[in-house]
């Protein structure tokens, strides 16, 4: 999915913080965090972020505590009964591993109710919509903590501090719950970045409270070959003239854009004279100026929705998740595609995050290979998608 809501990460991040602080190093105990899939008496079934399930036996003397989302201090927790735990809640269980890797005995259970998480999720999304911006990183100054991004050819200065929270995507994952705690040092020119914080009146400066970044490749060209297994293909990129091998996994989003819609986007691209497609300095093959992660509200800096007047790239990225889904086997050599992919892994193979077919009119409108529209691979809250409806 392109939309990466905050629901999962809210519960996991705070419970992870509790686990780190509340379990002394001198008395290590096994811990497991997950979502409750079933409750039967004193037996809980949990699923972690990777989908692995665990059977948890809660001992009779176990302490069961409820923690509010946003809190990482057990002093604020409320003592509850095991029967207060319901399917969908997020829990941290502390105890010891069972006889098999998927069994666990818990002497303490820390709970965050799914309803409370959903409520905070909604509040976070609203705040990202109001105070969120995004763009392509053009410069990073580690001495001053200043990050400069380009959003629709406008420069925005992001002021970071010791209080700024950094998260970063890695590999081929664009799931928000898989984003890892990061630092300013990991942000590089060419990265796509989303920031939440207070903006100056002219929108040229933002005091960052939270930053989410990632490094992705944006490719556009024709499929040269498709592997017989239907799990990878080769693509000659129009911008770099290089041929890449791209793997398609079960987590890849593969969509087809209807011909009429593609024609409309192509006409808009021609009307812009290709202004949105100039490659950012030092970011050849990594993105284009004006490319930005989905999640900014239409009309805000870095959003480029219809209200912005010239944000064709954002319009396209907003709509991708609503386009018909297809499989790689539905495509054939010679078809034009646009791809958002991970950075090369071992062996130089890229992994497709988003693959869009039916883009011949769009690429024809930008024959130089610098497409005026870039598919945005991830979102941090979903308001942009709602705005696209």
Secondary structure, DSSP 8 states (H G I E B T S, - for coil): -----SHHHHHHHHHHHHHHHHS-GGG--EEEEEEEEEEETTEEEEE-TTS-EEEEEEEEEEEEEE--TT---GGG-EE--GGG--TT-EEEEEEEE-SSTTEEEEEEEEEE-HHHHHHHHHHHHHHHHHHEEEEEEEEEETTTTEEEEEETTEEEEEE--TT-EEEE--TT---GGG-EE--GGG--TT-EEEEEEEE-TTSSEEEEEEEEEE-EEEEEEEEEEE-TTSSEEEEEETTT--EEEEE--TT-EEEE--HHHHHHHHHHHHHTTTGGG---TT-TTT--TT---BTS-TTSTTT--GGGSS-HHHHHHHHHTTSEE--GGG--TT-EEEEEEE---GGG-EEEEEEEE--HHHHHTTTTS--S------BSSSHHHHHH-
